Amino acid sequence: MISKDSARHQQLMTTRRQLFGRAALGLGTASLANLMRDDLHAAGLPKPVAGGGLHHAPTAKRVIYLFMSGGPSQHD
C-alpha cells in the first residue's frame, strides 16, 4: 500500500519532458503577445459598412474543422 505522502510526491514530480514543454509554451505565449502588441494598439475601431451588412454575399455552404493534436510523427 502506498502512503498518502508518497502518492502526493509522485503527483508533484515533473518529468524533464513536461518541464521543457511547459517552459516552451510559456515562452511562446510571451513572445506572441510581444509580437502582437503593436498590431493591437494600431488597429483602432472598425469602420461601419454603409449598408450595415457584409461586403459580399456569403458563399460557403459547409465548413470542415480539423483538429490535429500534436505534430507529425517523428518515426520514419
MARPA-233638 format. One record per atom (N, C-alpha, C): x negated, y negated, z; atom name; residue in one letter. Coordinates in nm, 2 decimals, decimal comma, m for minus. Layout:
<atoms>
<atom><east>X</east><north>Y</north><up>Z</up><torgu>CA</torgu><lumlum>A</lumlum></atom>
...
</atoms>
This chain:
<atoms>
<atom><east>m0,08</east><north>0,12</north><up>0,00</up><torgu>N</torgu><lumlum>M</lumlum></atom>
<atom><east>0,00</east><north>0,00</north><up>0,00</up><torgu>CA</torgu><lumlum>M</lumlum></atom>
<atom><east>m0,09</east><north>m0,12</north><up>0,00</up><torgu>C</torgu><lumlum>M</lumlum></atom>
<atom><east>m0,05</east><north>m0,22</north><up>m0,08</up><torgu>N</torgu><lumlum>I</lumlum></atom>
<atom><east>m0,13</east><north>m0,35</north><up>m0,09</up><torgu>CA</torgu><lumlum>I</lumlum></atom>
<atom><east>m0,07</east><north>m0,45</north><up>0,01</up><torgu>C</torgu><lumlum>I</lumlum></atom>
<atom><east>m0,16</east><north>m0,51</north><up>0,08</up><torgu>N</torgu><lumlum>S</lumlum></atom>
<atom><east>m0,12</east><north>m0,61</north><up>0,18</up><torgu>CA</torgu><lumlum>S</lumlum></atom>
<atom><east>m0,07</east><north>m0,74</north><up>0,10</up><torgu>C</torgu><lumlum>S</lumlum></atom>
<atom><east>0,00</east><north>m0,82</north><up>0,17</up><torgu>N</torgu><lumlum>K</lumlum></atom>
<atom><east>0,05</east><north>m0,95</north><up>0,11</up><torgu>CA</torgu><lumlum>K</lumlum></atom>
<atom><east>m0,06</east><north>m1,04</north><up>0,07</up><torgu>C</torgu><lumlum>K</lumlum></atom>
<atom><east>m0,16</east><north>m1,05</north><up>0,16</up><torgu>N</torgu><lumlum>D</lumlum></atom>
<atom><east>m0,28</east><north>m1,13</north><up>0,13</up><torgu>CA</torgu><lumlum>D</lumlum></atom>
<atom><east>m0,35</east><north>m1,09</north><up>0,00</up><torgu>C</torgu><lumlum>D</lumlum></atom>
<atom><east>m0,37</east><north>m0,96</north><up>m0,01</up><torgu>N</torgu><lumlum>S</lumlum></atom>
<atom><east>m0,43</east><north>m0,90</north><up>m0,13</up><torgu>CA</torgu><lumlum>S</lumlum></atom>
<atom><east>m0,35</east><north>m0,93</north><up>m0,26</up><torgu>C</torgu><lumlum>S</lumlum></atom>
<atom><east>m0,22</east><north>m0,91</north><up>m0,25</up><torgu>N</torgu><lumlum>A</lumlum></atom>
<atom><east>m0,13</east><north>m0,94</north><up>m0,36</up><torgu>CA</torgu><lumlum>A</lumlum></atom>
<atom><east>m0,13</east><north>m1,08</north><up>m0,40</up><torgu>C</torgu><lumlum>A</lumlum></atom>
<atom><east>m0,13</east><north>m1,17</north><up>m0,30</up><torgu>N</torgu><lumlum>R</lumlum></atom>
<atom><east>m0,14</east><north>m1,32</north><up>m0,33</up><torgu>CA</torgu><lumlum>R</lumlum></atom>
<atom><east>m0,27</east><north>m1,35</north><up>m0,39</up><torgu>C</torgu><lumlum>R</lumlum></atom>
<atom><east>m0,38</east><north>m1,29</north><up>m0,35</up><torgu>N</torgu><lumlum>H</lumlum></atom>
<atom><east>m0,51</east><north>m1,32</north><up>m0,40</up><torgu>CA</torgu><lumlum>H</lumlum></atom>
<atom><east>m0,52</east><north>m1,28</north><up>m0,55</up><torgu>C</torgu><lumlum>H</lumlum></atom>
<atom><east>m0,46</east><north>m1,16</north><up>m0,58</up><torgu>N</torgu><lumlum>Q</lumlum></atom>
<atom><east>m0,45</east><north>m1,11</north><up>m0,72</up><torgu>CA</torgu><lumlum>Q</lumlum></atom>
<atom><east>m0,37</east><north>m1,21</north><up>m0,81</up><torgu>C</torgu><lumlum>Q</lumlum></atom>
<atom><east>m0,27</east><north>m1,27</north><up>m0,76</up><torgu>N</torgu><lumlum>Q</lumlum></atom>
<atom><east>m0,19</east><north>m1,36</north><up>m0,84</up><torgu>CA</torgu><lumlum>Q</lumlum></atom>
<atom><east>m0,26</east><north>m1,49</north><up>m0,86</up><torgu>C</torgu><lumlum>Q</lumlum></atom>
<atom><east>m0,34</east><north>m1,53</north><up>m0,77</up><torgu>N</torgu><lumlum>L</lumlum></atom>
<atom><east>m0,42</east><north>m1,66</north><up>m0,78</up><torgu>CA</torgu><lumlum>L</lumlum></atom>
<atom><east>m0,54</east><north>m1,65</north><up>m0,87</up><torgu>C</torgu><lumlum>L</lumlum></atom>
<atom><east>m0,59</east><north>m1,53</north><up>m0,89</up><torgu>N</torgu><lumlum>M</lumlum></atom>
<atom><east>m0,71</east><north>m1,51</north><up>m0,97</up><torgu>CA</torgu><lumlum>M</lumlum></atom>
<atom><east>m0,68</east><north>m1,55</north><up>m1,11</up><torgu>C</torgu><lumlum>M</lumlum></atom>
<atom><east>m0,77</east><north>m1,62</north><up>m1,17</up><torgu>N</torgu><lumlum>T</lumlum></atom>
<atom><east>m0,75</east><north>m1,66</north><up>m1,31</up><torgu>CA</torgu><lumlum>T</lumlum></atom>
<atom><east>m0,87</east><north>m1,61</north><up>m1,39</up><torgu>C</torgu><lumlum>T</lumlum></atom>
<atom><east>m0,84</east><north>m1,55</north><up>m1,50</up><torgu>N</torgu><lumlum>T</lumlum></atom>
<atom><east>m0,94</east><north>m1,49</north><up>m1,58</up><torgu>CA</torgu><lumlum>T</lumlum></atom>
<atom><east>m1,01</east><north>m1,60</north><up>m1,66</up><torgu>C</torgu><lumlum>T</lumlum></atom>
<atom><east>m1,13</east><north>m1,57</north><up>m1,71</up><torgu>N</torgu><lumlum>R</lumlum></atom>
<atom><east>m1,20</east><north>m1,67</north><up>m1,79</up><torgu>CA</torgu><lumlum>R</lumlum></atom>
<atom><east>m1,13</east><north>m1,71</north><up>m1,91</up><torgu>C</torgu><lumlum>R</lumlum></atom>
<atom><east>m1,06</east><north>m1,62</north><up>m1,98</up><torgu>N</torgu><lumlum>R</lumlum></atom>
<atom><east>m0,98</east><north>m1,65</north><up>m2,10</up><torgu>CA</torgu><lumlum>R</lumlum></atom>
<atom><east>m0,87</east><north>m1,74</north><up>m2,07</up><torgu>C</torgu><lumlum>R</lumlum></atom>
<atom><east>m0,80</east><north>m1,72</north><up>m1,95</up><torgu>N</torgu><lumlum>Q</lumlum></atom>
<atom><east>m0,69</east><north>m1,81</north><up>m1,91</up><torgu>CA</torgu><lumlum>Q</lumlum></atom>
<atom><east>m0,74</east><north>m1,95</north><up>m1,88</up><torgu>C</torgu><lumlum>Q</lumlum></atom>
<atom><east>m0,86</east><north>m1,96</north><up>m1,82</up><torgu>N</torgu><lumlum>L</lumlum></atom>
<atom><east>m0,92</east><north>m2,08</north><up>m1,78</up><torgu>CA</torgu><lumlum>L</lumlum></atom>
<atom><east>m0,95</east><north>m2,17</north><up>m1,90</up><torgu>C</torgu><lumlum>L</lumlum></atom>
<atom><east>m1,02</east><north>m2,11</north><up>m2,00</up><torgu>N</torgu><lumlum>F</lumlum></atom>
<atom><east>m1,05</east><north>m2,18</north><up>m2,12</up><torgu>CA</torgu><lumlum>F</lumlum></atom>
<atom><east>m0,93</east><north>m2,21</north><up>m2,21</up><torgu>C</torgu><lumlum>F</lumlum></atom>
<atom><east>m0,83</east><north>m2,13</north><up>m2,21</up><torgu>N</torgu><lumlum>G</lumlum></atom>
<atom><east>m0,71</east><north>m2,16</north><up>m2,28</up><torgu>CA</torgu><lumlum>G</lumlum></atom>
<atom><east>m0,63</east><north>m2,28</north><up>m2,22</up><torgu>C</torgu><lumlum>G</lumlum></atom>
<atom><east>m0,62</east><north>m2,28</north><up>m2,09</up><torgu>N</torgu><lumlum>R</lumlum></atom>
<atom><east>m0,56</east><north>m2,39</north><up>m2,03</up><torgu>CA</torgu><lumlum>R</lumlum></atom>
<atom><east>m0,64</east><north>m2,52</north><up>m2,04</up><torgu>C</torgu><lumlum>R</lumlum></atom>
<atom><east>m0,77</east><north>m2,51</north><up>m2,03</up><torgu>N</torgu><lumlum>A</lumlum></atom>
<atom><east>m0,85</east><north>m2,63</north><up>m2,05</up><torgu>CA</torgu><lumlum>A</lumlum></atom>
<atom><east>m0,84</east><north>m2,68</north><up>m2,19</up><torgu>C</torgu><lumlum>A</lumlum></atom>
<atom><east>m0,84</east><north>m2,60</north><up>m2,29</up><torgu>N</torgu><lumlum>A</lumlum></atom>
<atom><east>m0,83</east><north>m2,64</north><up>m2,43</up><torgu>CA</torgu><lumlum>A</lumlum></atom>
<atom><east>m0,69</east><north>m2,70</north><up>m2,45</up><torgu>C</torgu><lumlum>A</lumlum></atom>
<atom><east>m0,59</east><north>m2,65</north><up>m2,39</up><torgu>N</torgu><lumlum>L</lumlum></atom>
<atom><east>m0,46</east><north>m2,71</north><up>m2,41</up><torgu>CA</torgu><lumlum>L</lumlum></atom>
<atom><east>m0,45</east><north>m2,85</north><up>m2,35</up><torgu>C</torgu><lumlum>L</lumlum></atom>
<atom><east>m0,51</east><north>m2,86</north><up>m2,23</up><torgu>N</torgu><lumlum>G</lumlum></atom>
<atom><east>m0,51</east><north>m3,00</north><up>m2,17</up><torgu>CA</torgu><lumlum>G</lumlum></atom>
<atom><east>m0,59</east><north>m3,10</north><up>m2,25</up><torgu>C</torgu><lumlum>G</lumlum></atom>
<atom><east>m0,71</east><north>m3,06</north><up>m2,30</up><torgu>N</torgu><lumlum>L</lumlum></atom>
<atom><east>m0,79</east><north>m3,15</north><up>m2,38</up><torgu>CA</torgu><lumlum>L</lumlum></atom>
<atom><east>m0,72</east><north>m3,18</north><up>m2,51</up><torgu>C</torgu><lumlum>L</lumlum></atom>
<atom><east>m0,66</east><north>m3,08</north><up>m2,57</up><torgu>N</torgu><lumlum>G</lumlum></atom>
<atom><east>m0,59</east><north>m3,11</north><up>m2,70</up><torgu>CA</torgu><lumlum>G</lumlum></atom>
<atom><east>m0,48</east><north>m3,21</north><up>m2,68</up><torgu>C</torgu><lumlum>G</lumlum></atom>
<atom><east>m0,40</east><north>m3,19</north><up>m2,57</up><torgu>N</torgu><lumlum>T</lumlum></atom>
<atom><east>m0,29</east><north>m3,28</north><up>m2,54</up><torgu>CA</torgu><lumlum>T</lumlum></atom>
<atom><east>m0,34</east><north>m3,42</north><up>m2,52</up><torgu>C</torgu><lumlum>T</lumlum></atom>
<atom><east>m0,45</east><north>m3,44</north><up>m2,44</up><torgu>N</torgu><lumlum>A</lumlum></atom>
<atom><east>m0,50</east><north>m3,57</north><up>m2,41</up><torgu>CA</torgu><lumlum>A</lumlum></atom>
<atom><east>m0,55</east><north>m3,64</north><up>m2,54</up><torgu>C</torgu><lumlum>A</lumlum></atom>
<atom><east>m0,62</east><north>m3,56</north><up>m2,63</up><torgu>N</torgu><lumlum>S</lumlum></atom>
<atom><east>m0,67</east><north>m3,62</north><up>m2,75</up><torgu>CA</torgu><lumlum>S</lumlum></atom>
<atom><east>m0,56</east><north>m3,66</north><up>m2,84</up><torgu>C</torgu><lumlum>S</lumlum></atom>
<atom><east>m0,46</east><north>m3,57</north><up>m2,85</up><torgu>N</torgu><lumlum>L</lumlum></atom>
<atom><east>m0,34</east><north>m3,60</north><up>m2,94</up><torgu>CA</torgu><lumlum>L</lumlum></atom>
<atom><east>m0,27</east><north>m3,73</north><up>m2,89</up><torgu>C</torgu><lumlum>L</lumlum></atom>
<atom><east>m0,26</east><north>m3,75</north><up>m2,76</up><torgu>N</torgu><lumlum>A</lumlum></atom>
<atom><east>m0,20</east><north>m3,87</north><up>m2,71</up><torgu>CA</torgu><lumlum>A</lumlum></atom>
<atom><east>m0,28</east><north>m3,99</north><up>m2,74</up><torgu>C</torgu><lumlum>A</lumlum></atom>
<atom><east>m0,41</east><north>m3,98</north><up>m2,73</up><torgu>N</torgu><lumlum>N</lumlum></atom>
<atom><east>m0,50</east><north>m4,09</north><up>m2,77</up><torgu>CA</torgu><lumlum>N</lumlum></atom>
<atom><east>m0,49</east><north>m4,12</north><up>m2,91</up><torgu>C</torgu><lumlum>N</lumlum></atom>
<atom><east>m0,48</east><north>m4,02</north><up>m3,00</up><torgu>N</torgu><lumlum>L</lumlum></atom>
<atom><east>m0,47</east><north>m4,05</north><up>m3,14</up><torgu>CA</torgu><lumlum>L</lumlum></atom>
<atom><east>m0,34</east><north>m4,11</north><up>m3,18</up><torgu>C</torgu><lumlum>L</lumlum></atom>
<atom><east>m0,23</east><north>m4,07</north><up>m3,11</up><torgu>N</torgu><lumlum>M</lumlum></atom>
<atom><east>m0,10</east><north>m4,13</north><up>m3,15</up><torgu>CA</torgu><lumlum>M</lumlum></atom>
<atom><east>m0,07</east><north>m4,26</north><up>m3,08</up><torgu>C</torgu><lumlum>M</lumlum></atom>
<atom><east>m0,15</east><north>m4,30</north><up>m2,99</up><torgu>N</torgu><lumlum>R</lumlum></atom>
<atom><east>m0,13</east><north>m4,42</north><up>m2,91</up><torgu>CA</torgu><lumlum>R</lumlum></atom>
<atom><east>m0,11</east><north>m4,54</north><up>m3,00</up><torgu>C</torgu><lumlum>R</lumlum></atom>
<atom><east>m0,20</east><north>m4,56</north><up>m3,09</up><torgu>N</torgu><lumlum>D</lumlum></atom>
<atom><east>m0,19</east><north>m4,68</north><up>m3,18</up><torgu>CA</torgu><lumlum>D</lumlum></atom>
<atom><east>m0,07</east><north>m4,67</north><up>m3,27</up><torgu>C</torgu><lumlum>D</lumlum></atom>
<atom><east>m0,03</east><north>m4,56</north><up>m3,32</up><torgu>N</torgu><lumlum>D</lumlum></atom>
<atom><east>0,08</east><north>m4,54</north><up>m3,40</up><torgu>CA</torgu><lumlum>D</lumlum></atom>
<atom><east>0,21</east><north>m4,58</north><up>m3,33</up><torgu>C</torgu><lumlum>D</lumlum></atom>
<atom><east>0,22</east><north>m4,54</north><up>m3,20</up><torgu>N</torgu><lumlum>L</lumlum></atom>
<atom><east>0,34</east><north>m4,56</north><up>m3,12</up><torgu>CA</torgu><lumlum>L</lumlum></atom>
<atom><east>0,36</east><north>m4,71</north><up>m3,10</up><torgu>C</torgu><lumlum>L</lumlum></atom>
<atom><east>0,25</east><north>m4,78</north><up>m3,07</up><torgu>N</torgu><lumlum>H</lumlum></atom>
<atom><east>0,27</east><north>m4,93</north><up>m3,05</up><torgu>CA</torgu><lumlum>H</lumlum></atom>
<atom><east>0,30</east><north>m5,00</north><up>m3,17</up><torgu>C</torgu><lumlum>H</lumlum></atom>
<atom><east>0,25</east><north>m4,96</north><up>m3,29</up><torgu>N</torgu><lumlum>A</lumlum></atom>
<atom><east>0,27</east><north>m5,03</north><up>m3,41</up><torgu>CA</torgu><lumlum>A</lumlum></atom>
<atom><east>0,40</east><north>m5,00</north><up>m3,48</up><torgu>C</torgu><lumlum>A</lumlum></atom>
<atom><east>0,48</east><north>m4,90</north><up>m3,43</up><torgu>N</torgu><lumlum>A</lumlum></atom>
<atom><east>0,60</east><north>m4,85</north><up>m3,50</up><torgu>CA</torgu><lumlum>A</lumlum></atom>
<atom><east>0,71</east><north>m4,96</north><up>m3,51</up><torgu>C</torgu><lumlum>A</lumlum></atom>
<atom><east>0,74</east><north>m5,02</north><up>m3,40</up><torgu>N</torgu><lumlum>G</lumlum></atom>
<atom><east>0,84</east><north>m5,12</north><up>m3,40</up><torgu>CA</torgu><lumlum>G</lumlum></atom>
<atom><east>0,98</east><north>m5,06</north><up>m3,41</up><torgu>C</torgu><lumlum>G</lumlum></atom>
<atom><east>1,08</east><north>m5,14</north><up>m3,43</up><torgu>N</torgu><lumlum>L</lumlum></atom>
<atom><east>1,22</east><north>m5,08</north><up>m3,44</up><torgu>CA</torgu><lumlum>L</lumlum></atom>
<atom><east>1,25</east><north>m5,05</north><up>m3,58</up><torgu>C</torgu><lumlum>L</lumlum></atom>
<atom><east>1,32</east><north>m4,95</north><up>m3,61</up><torgu>N</torgu><lumlum>P</lumlum></atom>
<atom><east>1,36</east><north>m4,92</north><up>m3,75</up><torgu>CA</torgu><lumlum>P</lumlum></atom>
<atom><east>1,46</east><north>m5,02</north><up>m3,80</up><torgu>C</torgu><lumlum>P</lumlum></atom>
<atom><east>1,45</east><north>m5,05</north><up>m3,93</up><torgu>N</torgu><lumlum>K</lumlum></atom>
<atom><east>1,54</east><north>m5,15</north><up>m3,99</up><torgu>CA</torgu><lumlum>K</lumlum></atom>
<atom><east>1,67</east><north>m5,07</north><up>m4,02</up><torgu>C</torgu><lumlum>K</lumlum></atom>
<atom><east>1,79</east><north>m5,13</north><up>m3,99</up><torgu>N</torgu><lumlum>P</lumlum></atom>
<atom><east>1,91</east><north>m5,06</north><up>m4,03</up><torgu>CA</torgu><lumlum>P</lumlum></atom>
<atom><east>1,93</east><north>m5,06</north><up>m4,18</up><torgu>C</torgu><lumlum>P</lumlum></atom>
<atom><east>2,00</east><north>m4,96</north><up>m4,22</up><torgu>N</torgu><lumlum>V</lumlum></atom>
<atom><east>2,03</east><north>m4,94</north><up>m4,37</up><torgu>CA</torgu><lumlum>V</lumlum></atom>
<atom><east>2,15</east><north>m5,02</north><up>m4,40</up><torgu>C</torgu><lumlum>V</lumlum></atom>
<atom><east>2,16</east><north>m5,08</north><up>m4,51</up><torgu>N</torgu><lumlum>A</lumlum></atom>
<atom><east>2,27</east><north>m5,17</north><up>m4,55</up><torgu>CA</torgu><lumlum>A</lumlum></atom>
<atom><east>2,40</east><north>m5,10</north><up>m4,54</up><torgu>C</torgu><lumlum>A</lumlum></atom>
<atom><east>2,41</east><north>m4,98</north><up>m4,59</up><torgu>N</torgu><lumlum>G</lumlum></atom>
<atom><east>2,54</east><north>m4,91</north><up>m4,59</up><torgu>CA</torgu><lumlum>G</lumlum></atom>
<atom><east>2,56</east><north>m4,84</north><up>m4,45</up><torgu>C</torgu><lumlum>G</lumlum></atom>
<atom><east>2,46</east><north>m4,84</north><up>m4,37</up><torgu>N</torgu><lumlum>G</lumlum></atom>
<atom><east>2,48</east><north>m4,78</north><up>m4,24</up><torgu>CA</torgu><lumlum>G</lumlum></atom>
<atom><east>2,46</east><north>m4,63</north><up>m4,24</up><torgu>C</torgu><lumlum>G</lumlum></atom>
<atom><east>2,43</east><north>m4,57</north><up>m4,35</up><torgu>N</torgu><lumlum>G</lumlum></atom>
<atom><east>2,42</east><north>m4,42</north><up>m4,36</up><torgu>CA</torgu><lumlum>G</lumlum></atom>
<atom><east>2,28</east><north>m4,38</north><up>m4,41</up><torgu>C</torgu><lumlum>G</lumlum></atom>
<atom><east>2,27</east><north>m4,27</north><up>m4,47</up><torgu>N</torgu><lumlum>L</lumlum></atom>
<atom><east>2,14</east><north>m4,22</north><up>m4,52</up><torgu>CA</torgu><lumlum>L</lumlum></atom>
<atom><east>2,10</east><north>m4,28</north><up>m4,65</up><torgu>C</torgu><lumlum>L</lumlum></atom>
<atom><east>1,97</east><north>m4,28</north><up>m4,69</up><torgu>N</torgu><lumlum>H</lumlum></atom>
<atom><east>1,93</east><north>m4,34</north><up>m4,81</up><torgu>CA</torgu><lumlum>H</lumlum></atom>
<atom><east>1,97</east><north>m4,25</north><up>m4,93</up><torgu>C</torgu><lumlum>H</lumlum></atom>
<atom><east>1,97</east><north>m4,12</north><up>m4,91</up><torgu>N</torgu><lumlum>H</lumlum></atom>
<atom><east>2,01</east><north>m4,03</north><up>m5,02</up><torgu>CA</torgu><lumlum>H</lumlum></atom>
<atom><east>2,11</east><north>m3,93</north><up>m4,96</up><torgu>C</torgu><lumlum>H</lumlum></atom>
<atom><east>2,19</east><north>m3,87</north><up>m5,05</up><torgu>N</torgu><lumlum>A</lumlum></atom>
<atom><east>2,28</east><north>m3,77</north><up>m5,01</up><torgu>CA</torgu><lumlum>A</lumlum></atom>
<atom><east>2,21</east><north>m3,64</north><up>m4,97</up><torgu>C</torgu><lumlum>A</lumlum></atom>
<atom><east>2,24</east><north>m3,58</north><up>m4,86</up><torgu>N</torgu><lumlum>P</lumlum></atom>
<atom><east>2,17</east><north>m3,46</north><up>m4,82</up><torgu>CA</torgu><lumlum>P</lumlum></atom>
<atom><east>2,20</east><north>m3,34</north><up>m4,92</up><torgu>C</torgu><lumlum>P</lumlum></atom>
<atom><east>2,09</east><north>m3,27</north><up>m4,95</up><torgu>N</torgu><lumlum>T</lumlum></atom>
<atom><east>2,10</east><north>m3,16</north><up>m5,05</up><torgu>CA</torgu><lumlum>T</lumlum></atom>
<atom><east>2,07</east><north>m3,03</north><up>m4,99</up><torgu>C</torgu><lumlum>T</lumlum></atom>
<atom><east>2,01</east><north>m3,02</north><up>m4,87</up><torgu>N</torgu><lumlum>A</lumlum></atom>
<atom><east>1,97</east><north>m2,89</north><up>m4,81</up><torgu>CA</torgu><lumlum>A</lumlum></atom>
<atom><east>2,10</east><north>m2,82</north><up>m4,77</up><torgu>C</torgu><lumlum>A</lumlum></atom>
<atom><east>2,10</east><north>m2,69</north><up>m4,80</up><torgu>N</torgu><lumlum>K</lumlum></atom>
<atom><east>2,22</east><north>m2,61</north><up>m4,77</up><torgu>CA</torgu><lumlum>K</lumlum></atom>
<atom><east>2,18</east><north>m2,51</north><up>m4,65</up><torgu>C</torgu><lumlum>K</lumlum></atom>
<atom><east>2,05</east><north>m2,47</north><up>m4,65</up><torgu>N</torgu><lumlum>R</lumlum></atom>
<atom><east>2,01</east><north>m2,38</north><up>m4,55</up><torgu>CA</torgu><lumlum>R</lumlum></atom>
<atom><east>1,87</east><north>m2,42</north><up>m4,49</up><torgu>C</torgu><lumlum>R</lumlum></atom>
<atom><east>1,84</east><north>m2,37</north><up>m4,37</up><torgu>N</torgu><lumlum>V</lumlum></atom>
<atom><east>1,71</east><north>m2,40</north><up>m4,31</up><torgu>CA</torgu><lumlum>V</lumlum></atom>
<atom><east>1,65</east><north>m2,27</north><up>m4,26</up><torgu>C</torgu><lumlum>V</lumlum></atom>
<atom><east>1,53</east><north>m2,25</north><up>m4,29</up><torgu>N</torgu><lumlum>I</lumlum></atom>
<atom><east>1,46</east><north>m2,13</north><up>m4,24</up><torgu>CA</torgu><lumlum>I</lumlum></atom>
<atom><east>1,36</east><north>m2,18</north><up>m4,13</up><torgu>C</torgu><lumlum>I</lumlum></atom>
<atom><east>1,38</east><north>m2,13</north><up>m4,01</up><torgu>N</torgu><lumlum>Y</lumlum></atom>
<atom><east>1,30</east><north>m2,17</north><up>m3,90</up><torgu>CA</torgu><lumlum>Y</lumlum></atom>
<atom><east>1,20</east><north>m2,06</north><up>m3,87</up><torgu>C</torgu><lumlum>Y</lumlum></atom>
<atom><east>1,07</east><north>m2,08</north><up>m3,88</up><torgu>N</torgu><lumlum>L</lumlum></atom>
<atom><east>0,97</east><north>m1,98</north><up>m3,85</up><torgu>CA</torgu><lumlum>L</lumlum></atom>
<atom><east>0,90</east><north>m2,02</north><up>m3,72</up><torgu>C</torgu><lumlum>L</lumlum></atom>
<atom><east>0,90</east><north>m1,93</north><up>m3,63</up><torgu>N</torgu><lumlum>F</lumlum></atom>
<atom><east>0,82</east><north>m1,94</north><up>m3,50</up><torgu>CA</torgu><lumlum>F</lumlum></atom>
<atom><east>0,72</east><north>m1,83</north><up>m3,50</up><torgu>C</torgu><lumlum>F</lumlum></atom>
<atom><east>0,59</east><north>m1,87</north><up>m3,50</up><torgu>N</torgu><lumlum>M</lumlum></atom>
<atom><east>0,48</east><north>m1,77</north><up>m3,50</up><torgu>CA</torgu><lumlum>M</lumlum></atom>
<atom><east>0,40</east><north>m1,80</north><up>m3,38</up><torgu>C</torgu><lumlum>M</lumlum></atom>
<atom><east>0,41</east><north>m1,72</north><up>m3,28</up><torgu>N</torgu><lumlum>S</lumlum></atom>
<atom><east>0,34</east><north>m1,74</north><up>m3,16</up><torgu>CA</torgu><lumlum>S</lumlum></atom>
<atom><east>0,19</east><north>m1,69</north><up>m3,18</up><torgu>C</torgu><lumlum>S</lumlum></atom>
<atom><east>0,10</east><north>m1,78</north><up>m3,14</up><torgu>N</torgu><lumlum>G</lumlum></atom>
<atom><east>m0,04</east><north>m1,74</north><up>m3,16</up><torgu>CA</torgu><lumlum>G</lumlum></atom>
<atom><east>m0,09</east><north>m1,76</north><up>m3,30</up><torgu>C</torgu><lumlum>G</lumlum></atom>
<atom><east>m0,20</east><north>m1,71</north><up>m3,33</up><torgu>N</torgu><lumlum>G</lumlum></atom>
<atom><east>m0,26</east><north>m1,73</north><up>m3,46</up><torgu>CA</torgu><lumlum>G</lumlum></atom>
<atom><east>m0,27</east><north>m1,60</north><up>m3,53</up><torgu>C</torgu><lumlum>G</lumlum></atom>
<atom><east>m0,33</east><north>m1,60</north><up>m3,65</up><torgu>N</torgu><lumlum>P</lumlum></atom>
<atom><east>m0,35</east><north>m1,47</north><up>m3,72</up><torgu>CA</torgu><lumlum>P</lumlum></atom>
<atom><east>m0,45</east><north>m1,38</north><up>m3,65</up><torgu>C</torgu><lumlum>P</lumlum></atom>
<atom><east>m0,44</east><north>m1,26</north><up>m3,67</up><torgu>N</torgu><lumlum>S</lumlum></atom>
<atom><east>m0,52</east><north>m1,16</north><up>m3,60</up><torgu>CA</torgu><lumlum>S</lumlum></atom>
<atom><east>m0,67</east><north>m1,17</north><up>m3,65</up><torgu>C</torgu><lumlum>S</lumlum></atom>
<atom><east>m0,76</east><north>m1,15</north><up>m3,56</up><torgu>N</torgu><lumlum>Q</lumlum></atom>
<atom><east>m0,90</east><north>m1,16</north><up>m3,59</up><torgu>CA</torgu><lumlum>Q</lumlum></atom>
<atom><east>m0,96</east><north>m1,03</north><up>m3,62</up><torgu>C</torgu><lumlum>Q</lumlum></atom>
<atom><east>m0,88</east><north>m0,93</north><up>m3,63</up><torgu>N</torgu><lumlum>H</lumlum></atom>
<atom><east>m0,93</east><north>m0,79</north><up>m3,66</up><torgu>CA</torgu><lumlum>H</lumlum></atom>
<atom><east>m0,93</east><north>m0,77</north><up>m3,81</up><torgu>C</torgu><lumlum>H</lumlum></atom>
<atom><east>m1,04</east><north>m0,74</north><up>m3,87</up><torgu>N</torgu><lumlum>D</lumlum></atom>
<atom><east>m1,04</east><north>m0,72</north><up>m4,02</up><torgu>CA</torgu><lumlum>D</lumlum></atom>
<atom><east>m1,09</east><north>m0,58</north><up>m4,04</up><torgu>C</torgu><lumlum>D</lumlum></atom>
</atoms>
